[in-house]
Amino acid sequence: MILLIYLFSPLLYTKNPPMDDITHLKVLPCRPSEQLVSLRQFKNGVNFGDYDGIGLASEESFLSLYNAKDTHINWIAVVVTGFQNHAYDTSVFSRKGFTPTPEDVAMFASEAKKLNLRVMIKFHINLLEDPRRWCGSVGNAFNEEQWQKWFWSYENFMSPYLADENLKDVDIICVGNELVVTEKRNGNWRGLISRIRARFKGQLVYGANWWPGAENIKWWDALDYIGVSAYRSLPAKNKVFSIENLVAAWQTGPDIPTLKKLSLRYNKPVIFTEIGYRSIQGANLNPYEPLAQKDEKIDFYEQARLYYALYEIAKSLPWLEGVFWWEWDANPNNGGLSNKDYTPRGKPTEKLIPLFSCIKR
């Protein structure tokens, strides 16, 4: 019985917890604001998507939104997923039940604003008939005519979401996500961004692949933020899975210094437009890999330690201005102690999210 109470009781907080045991945390280092935060306050958000076809503006989705708000987030990223059949196709299209309608996105954004949440619309692309291939391969081997067709189709897919009536509660648009091969098309991206700015007076970001994706993009100056999907492997020294070792892993390698240089070069803050870890043993390695393996073992505290290690890193990087966790499902029943996926919902990790709203900028 004592073990059950220990496992299922909420994580508590202290300002300076032991680096190897987050369960000793007692109090938050601040009182998270319940008001609409300024655009320059640290962005503590979740990527919110409808993957069960329940409808983004449904009662179930709103209940899930209220649950997310209870974690003291101050932002929410509404994922709008378009589809194409294969990486070599030039047509981007909506899929009923999987792509939220512009009207539902607007209704959801309005409900989020009633909760004093800032709102990002975040455009994604999935490959319908090749789910094991990543969207980063879209455009591989395109000729010039195919490039122009693809960018026209992508912009045409986005266009209904950019109507004035659908943007009144939106603060940031993420104009694309991990479209690695397309990123070399400097002129196409600049033209698309310019046309979006003509319709939307808020701020813009793009979500680059972690490494070395952000460094390869030459059009960051056209945006307001440098965005990255931060699925970075964090090998633990001597395979000791402690927060201290995970923080040390963040501090090694050229990627963090390079992001700092990019921020200084373009005079833009960085946002982790996506980051997440599955609740399994070994979640620190290849966290971008979502496919389940038969021998995986569930481990909520590895996920929680990875969250806390990022908190320790994030508060020490003044050029980092936000973190959006992957992911929070519109279905309020998804998550819980039998779930091995990325969601923090119903897991010890959920109790760590408020810490990020305490980071000062």
N, C-alpha and C positions, 0 to 999 in steps of 0.2 A: 504493500500500500504506500509506503514512504517513497519508493521508487516511482510509482505512478504519479504521485503528487509532484515529484521533482520534474518528471518528464513533461507533464501537461500544464504546469503552472506557467504564467507569463514570465518572459524575461524582464528583469528590472535593470535599472541603470545606475551607474556611478560616473562621476566626471573622469576619474582616472582608474579604470578597471584593470585588474590583473591581465596582462597580455595573453595569458593562456586559458582564461576562463571568463567568458562574457556573461555567464550566469550569475556573477556576483554584482552586476550593475544595479544601482539603486535609484538614482534620480537623473532626469534629463538635465543637460547643462543649460537649458533655456526653457522658456514657455513658448512653444510654437504659436505663431500668429494665427488667429482665426479670421483675420481680415485679408482682403486682397493684397498680396505682396507687391512690392515695386518690381519693375522689370529687371532690375539689376540685383535683386536679392537672389541668393543661391536657389536654384531651381531644383526642387525635390519632387520628382514626378514618377508616374508609371505609364508604360505603354498599354493602352486600353483597346482591346479588340473583340469583335464578335466572331467567334469561330464555330459556334453551334447553330447559327442561323436563327437566334431568338429575337433579333432585331435590336439595333443600337438604342432605339428610343422606346423600348419595351419596359414594363414594370420591373422585370427581372434585371435588365441592364441598369436601370436607375438604382435598384437595390444594391447591385454590385458597385456602382459609383459611390453610394453612401458608405459602403464598407471600406472602399479605398480612402475616402475622405477621413474616416476614423483613424487612419494611420498617420494623420497629420501631414500628408503631402500638401504641397501648395501649387502644383501644376499637374495637368493630365495631358497626355499625348494621345489623340484619337487616331488610331491606325486605319487608313483607307487603302485597302488592297485592290489593285488592278491585276489583271491576268493577261498572259499571252501563252499560247500553246507550247511553244518551244523557244529556246534562246535565240534561234535564227529567224523567228517570225518578226514582222514589223507592225503587227496589230495589237494594241493594248485595249482591253475591254473590261467592262463590269461583269460580274457573275452574281445572279440573283441569289440571295441568301448568304453570300460571302463578302460582297462589296456593299457597304452601307450606302444608302441613298444620300444625296446632298441634303435633302430635307431632314432625314434622321440625324445626320451629323450636326446640322444646325440646331435641332431640338436638344440633342445631347449636350452641345456646347452651352446652350442657354441654361440647362439644368446645372451644369458644372459651375457656371458663373454665379448662380443663386447660392452655391456653396462656397463662394469666394475662392474658387480655383481659377488660375490662369489656364489658358487652353492653347495647345498646339495641334494643328492638323498635320499628320505625317503620312506621306504617300509611299506606298510599298508596291512592289511587283512580285508576283509568284508565277511559277511556270506550271501550268495546269496539267500538261501531259508528260512532264519530266520533273516530278517533285524532288528527285534526288539531286538535281542540278540546281545550282545557286543562281540567283538573279544577277550576280556579278559577271556572269558569262554572256549576258544579253548583248547582242551586237557583234559578237566575235565573227570576223570574216565578212561583215557588211561591206557592200560597195557604197559609193556616194549616194546613189539613188535610194538605197535601202535606209541609209542613215536619215535622210530627209523625211522619208515615209514614217520611220519609227518616231522621230521627235514630233512630227505633226500629230501622230496618233496618241502619243503620250500627253501632249498638251491638250488635245481634244478630250481625252479621258478626264483630265484635271479640271477642265473649264467650268462645268456646272457647279463645282464646289467653290468657285471663285466669284460667284454672283454676290452682289452687295448684301442681299438679304441672308445669305448663308455665312457671312464673315463677321457679322456685327459683334459676336462674342469671342472671336478668335484673336489671339495675340501674336502667335508665330505660325508660319507655314514651313514645314520641312519639305522642300521641293523634290526630294528624291532620297533613296536609301540604298547604299551599297551597290550602285550600278557601275561597277568598276570599269568595264570596257568602255562605257559611254563617256567617262570622265575626261578622256583625251579630246573630246569634241568641244573645245574651248568656245568657239563661236556659237554653236548651237545652245550651250548652256547659258552663255551670257545673253543671248537673244530671248530665251525662255524666261530667265530671271527678270529681265527688263520688262517683259510683257506682264508678268505677275505683279511687279511693283506698280505698274500702271493701274492695276485693279485693286490692289491691297496695300493699305498704308501701314500695316504692322511690320514685324520683323521676319527675316528669312534665314533659314539654315539649311544645310544639306548634311546627310549622315554618311560619311565616308567609312569604308572598311578600315579596320584598326591599323594595320601595319603592312606595308608602308603607304596605304591608300591616301591618307590625309596629305602626305608630303607630295604626292604626285599631282594633286589638283592645283591648277594655276589660276583659278577664278574665285578664290576665297574673297578677294577684295569686293566682289559684287554682292556679297552676303553680309549679314550682321553678326554671324557666329561661325566658328569652325566646329563642325559636328563630326563625331566619330562613334562607331559601334565598338565598344571597348571590351571585346571578348578576348582577353589576353590570358595566355597560360601563365600560371603562377606556380612554378615548381617549388615545393617546400624543401628547404635545406635538410639533408639527411632524412628526408621523408617524414619529418616531424611536422604534423599539421597544426601549427600554432599560429595565432594572429601575428606574433612577432616575426615568424618566418615568412608569412604571407606579405607583410608590410615590406620586409627586406626584398622579396621577389619583385614587388612593384618598383622598388628603387633601383633595380639593376636593368641593364640594357639601354639602348639608345632612344627608345620610343618616347618616354616622358620628356627628356631634354629636347627632343625634336619638336614635340607639340608646344613646348614653351617657346622655342624659336619661331615657330609658325605664328603663335599668338602675338609675339613681339613684332614680327615682320609685317603682319597685316593689321596690327592694332585691333585684333578681334579676340574676345574671350572664347574659350573652348567649352562645348557642352558634350557630355557623353549621351548622345541621343538614344543609345541602347547600351545596356550592360545587364548581365544576369548570370545566374548559376543554378544548375539543377540541384535538387536536394538528394544527392547521392554521394557515396564515397568516390573520391577522385574528381569531384566537380571542379577542382582547381586547374585541371589539365584539359586543353581543348574545349573551353566552355561554349564555343560556338557550335559544337556538335550536338544536335537535338535528338538524334536517333537512339532509341533505347536498346540496350544490350541485355541478353538473357541473364548474365551473371552480375548485373548491377545490384548493389546493396543500398538501401535507403539510409540517408544520414542527414538529418536536419541541421545538425550542429556544424557540419562542414560548410553548408550553405550560409549559416549564420556567421561563422567566422570570416568567410569571404566578404560578406556585407560589412562587417565591422572593420576589416582590414582596409576596405575602400574608404570608409569614413575617416580612418586615421590618415590616409593619403590625401583625400580630397580637401580636408581642412588645412593642409600644408601647402596647397597649390593655389596661389592667388589668381592665376589666370584661368582656373577651372571654375565655371559658373553654373554648373548644373549636372544632374544625374537623372536619367529616366530609366527606371527598371523594366526589364523584360521578364514577365509581363503580367498583366492583370486582366482576367477574362470577364466578358460581359455576363457570363453565366455565373451567378452568385454561388452555385454549388461546386464549382471547380476549385480544387486545392485540397487542403486538409492533410492529415497525418499519413494517409496512404498514397499520397501523390509524390511522384519522383520528378515532376517537371519543374520549370523555371519559376512558376508563380510562388510568391511568398504567402499567399492567402492561407490562413489557418495553420501556419507553421511558426516556430519560434522566430524566424526571420522577420515576420510581420511586425514584431515588437521593436525591431531595430530601425525601421524606416524613419520614425520621428527624429532620430539623431541628425539626419541630413538637413532638416529644416532649421537646425540650430547653427549651421555653418554660416559665418558672417562674411559678407562681401560689401 
